[in-house]
Amino acid sequence: MALVRTNLSMFRSLRKQSPIVSAPFGRGSVSGRGSASNCECTNSDSRSTGILNLEQYLELLLGPKEASAFETDFARRAAWHAHQAELLPLVDPGSRPWAWWQYDAPEPVLAREPELAYLERCQLLSNQERIQLQYAGIYAGSHATRNP
């Protein structure tokens, strides 16, 4: 029962932060029974006609666990494209959600390449991310054009 209370408090916290979270447990209901996908997404203009449940929300951010919260990979991809604008700001600057790496990364990551190095190499860091990373003391800009 303590685990249920912990999950409910985590859900309430996430729900306050993001309007895309709908149900505290996957499969659409508190009991865990029901449809495997609450997300009815359209590909026409990247808007959703539905909302994500907590399992789907977390899967797009962190990746699937033992079983996917989506019925198919196509449903997961559609949910990502429909909700990416809401999910991208939830990760740290210089990072991307799991679904971004699966569906939107322009090329494979090199062996042992950190996320930040990849995003810099592919010129995918926004100016806002650069400023935030510099303020945090994490990013000093590209050294490729500096004279020694």
Buried (B, 14 or more C-beta within 10 A) or exposed (E): EEEEEEBEEEBEEBBEEBEBBBBBBBBBBEEEEBEBBBBEBEEEEBEBEBBBBBBBBBBBBEEBEEEBBBEEEEBBBBBBBBBBEBBBEBBEBBBBBBBBBBBBBEEEBEEEEEBBEBBBBEEBBEEEBBEBBEEEEEBEEEEEEEEE
